[in-house]
Amino acid sequence: MSEPLNPRRPRRNTWQPKPEISSLLRVSGNPINGVGEGTPRRPSPFFWHPPDQHPWGELQIVARQNSRKCPGSAEAFQAASSYPELNAVSATRNDAPAETLTEEVRRFALSNEADDIGIAPMDPLYVFDGYAIDHPLVIVLALAHNYERLREVPSDETNGVGVCDVGDQYAKGTRSSYTLANWIRAQGYQADPYPGPSAGALVLIPPAIAAGLGELGKHGSLINPRFGAGVRLAGVTTDMPLIPTSPRRFGADDFCSTCQVCTQACPPGAITPKKQMVRGVERWYVDFDKCIPYFAEAASCGICIAECPWTRPAVRPKLLATMARRLGEG
């Protein structure tokens, strides 16, 4: 017998946005995100950037207000938005070899709340238009959700478990990225943290993929081989000489080409069955105009990453083994 439908989740194609929500989506987000563009370019500031940088400021306020109505969520996101001070860069530099520094960074991050770590060379396409990052490397930290809490999404005034876990992982991302940046600064190198929940200069999923932390899923989120789509990301850029980690193909992208779980679970039908050209790259893309109104009403949603087969602890090992066999046969 299948599990009962979460009563807070409308079935696909049965949900329509409230008129007052629809009226706030005054401009389509898909062209701004670069759908249909064949030439690579830097991404434009979007929904979680400051409202003077995009046309959805009022809708962003509604999304935040609805999220904070959920029990415990205000405290969770307050912790995620409380940034410690950044220390000055030490005048004394740790001149250990890059191999040693890389291992020290890895150990330090994993002992300070990060659940996984990758390192990628900086690419100008990782930086939002209108921003600048001068450091040559980006360290990406993965913060794993608690699956049993995550599967409670979406949240509302009766149940805030799911959205609180989102806030808790963003808070871990804030603490871990600032702690790591301060440790690197203490070694005599430049370092700047880029946590959520608000957006800043750094796009996180592309460098995470380049650093081997996962593959892009059909739902537009990273699929990590250890945690599935149940991860949040934070970043640290630096000039510390480190050895980048390599991209990793483990079959998530291939699996998504035939899997329909997130497509069928999405109440507004925002997840498309085929890849699209987005800023010069053919990739999975979630329809902004369908996703964001539901996201705003449903206190941050999260259904697609919770329902993703890769996120389920009992399913993921079998998927990894199956896809490893298929990739080996290819």
Backbone hydrogen bonds, N-H to C=O, Kabsch-Sander energy under -0.5 kcal/mol:
donor,donor_aa,acceptor,acceptor_aa,energy
9,R,6,N,-2.4
12,R,264,Q,-0.5
13,N,267,P,-1.8
14,T,11,R,-1.9
15,W,267,P,-0.7
21,I,18,K,-1.1
22,S,18,K,-2.6
23,S,19,P,-2.2
24,L,21,I,-1.4
25,L,21,I,-0.6
25,L,22,S,-1.3
26,R,24,L,-1.6
32,I,28,S,-0.5
33,N,29,G,-2.1
34,G,30,N,-0.5
34,G,31,P,-0.9
35,V,30,N,-2.3
36,G,277,M,-3.6
37,E,34,G,-1.8
41,R,279,R,-0.5
44,S,32,I,-0.5
49,H,46,F,-2.2
53,Q,50,P,-2.5
54,H,51,P,-0.8
60,Q,56,W,-2.4
61,I,57,G,-1.8
62,V,58,E,-1.9
63,A,59,L,-2.4
64,R,60,Q,-2.2
65,Q,61,I,-2.6
66,N,62,V,-2.7
67,S,63,A,-2.0
68,R,64,R,-2.3
69,K,65,Q,-0.7
69,K,66,N,-0.6
70,C,67,S,-1.5
73,S,70,C,-1.9
74,A,70,C,-0.5
76,A,72,G,-1.8
77,F,73,S,-2.7
78,Q,74,A,-1.7
79,A,75,E,-1.9
80,A,76,A,-1.3
81,S,77,F,-1.3
82,S,79,A,-0.8
83,Y,81,S,-0.8
90,S,185,R,-2.8
93,R,91,A,-0.6
94,N,187,Q,-3.1
95,D,93,R,-0.8
101,L,97,P,-2.6
102,T,98,A,-2.6
103,E,99,E,-1.9
104,E,100,T,-2.4
105,V,101,L,-2.6
106,R,102,T,-2.3
107,R,103,E,-2.7
108,F,104,E,-2.6
109,A,105,V,-2.7
110,L,106,R,-2.3
111,S,107,R,-1.3
112,N,109,A,-1.3
114,A,109,A,-1.8
115,D,142,A,-2.8
116,D,142,A,-1.1
118,G,140,V,-2.1
120,A,138,V,-2.6
122,M,136,P,-3.2
126,Y,123,D,-2.7
127,V,124,P,-1.5
128,F,201,A,-2.7
129,D,43,P,-3.1
131,Y,128,F,-1.9
137,L,238,T,-1.6
138,V,120,A,-2.7
139,I,236,V,-3.7
140,V,118,G,-2.8
140,V,138,V,-0.5
141,L,234,A,-3.4
142,A,116,D,-2.6
143,L,232,R,-2.9
144,A,142,A,-0.5
145,H,230,G,-3.1
147,Y,145,H,-0.8
149,R,146,N,-0.7
150,L,146,N,-2.9
151,R,147,Y,-2.4
152,E,149,R,-1.6
153,V,150,L,-2.1
155,S,298,A,-0.7
156,D,159,N,-1.9
159,N,156,D,-0.8
164,C,160,G,-2.2
165,D,161,V,-1.6
166,V,162,G,-1.6
167,G,163,V,-2.4
168,D,164,C,-2.6
169,Q,165,D,-2.1
170,Y,166,V,-2.1
171,A,167,G,-2.3
172,K,168,D,-2.1
173,G,169,Q,-2.2
174,T,170,Y,-2.3
175,R,171,A,-2.6
176,S,172,K,-3.2
177,S,173,G,-2.2
178,Y,174,T,-2.1
179,T,175,R,-2.4
180,L,176,S,-2.3
181,A,177,S,-2.4
182,N,178,Y,-2.4
183,W,179,T,-1.9
184,I,180,L,-2.6
185,R,181,A,-2.4
186,A,182,N,-1.9
187,Q,183,W,-0.8
187,Q,184,I,-0.9
188,G,185,R,-1.6
189,Y,184,I,-1.6
192,D,237,T,-2.1
194,Y,235,G,-3.4
199,A,48,W,-1.8
203,V,126,Y,-3.3
208,A,204,L,-1.8
209,I,205,I,-2.4
210,A,206,P,-2.4
211,A,207,P,-1.9
212,G,209,I,-1.5
213,L,208,A,-2.7
215,E,223,I,-1.9
217,G,221,S,-2.8
220,G,217,G,-2.1
223,I,215,E,-3.0
224,N,222,L,-0.6
224,N,228,G,-2.9
228,G,224,N,-2.6
230,G,227,F,-1.4
231,V,229,A,-1.7
232,R,143,L,-2.4
234,A,141,L,-1.9
235,G,194,Y,-1.7
236,V,139,I,-2.4
237,T,192,D,-2.5
238,T,137,L,-2.1
239,D,190,Q,-1.3
240,M,190,Q,-0.5
242,L,240,M,-0.8
245,T,119,I,-2.1
250,F,248,R,-0.6
255,F,251,G,-2.6
256,C,252,A,-2.5
257,S,253,D,-1.0
257,S,254,D,-0.6
258,T,255,F,-1.4
259,C,255,F,-1.9
264,Q,260,Q,-2.6
265,A,261,V,-1.7
266,C,262,C,-1.3
269,G,266,C,-1.4
272,T,270,A,-0.7
272,T,285,Y,-0.9
276,Q,283,R,-3.2
278,V,276,Q,-0.6
278,V,281,V,-3.0
279,R,34,G,-2.2
280,G,37,E,-2.7
281,V,278,V,-1.4
283,R,276,Q,-3.0
283,R,281,V,-0.7
287,D,270,A,-2.8
288,F,286,V,-0.5
290,K,287,D,-0.7
291,C,287,D,-2.6
292,I,288,F,-2.4
294,Y,290,K,-0.9
295,F,291,C,-2.8
296,A,292,I,-2.6
297,E,293,P,-1.8
298,A,294,Y,-3.0
299,A,296,A,-0.6
300,S,295,F,-2.2
301,C,298,A,-1.4
306,A,302,G,-1.9
307,E,303,I,-2.6
308,C,304,C,-1.2
311,T,308,C,-1.8
312,R,308,C,-0.7
312,R,309,P,-0.8
315,V,312,R,-1.2
316,R,312,R,-2.6
318,K,315,V,-0.6
319,L,315,V,-2.0
320,L,316,R,-2.7
321,A,317,P,-2.1
322,T,318,K,-2.7
323,M,319,L,-3.0
324,A,320,L,-2.0
325,R,321,A,-1.8
326,R,322,T,-2.1
327,L,323,M,-2.9
328,G,324,A,-2.0
329,E,325,R,-1.4
330,G,326,R,-1.0
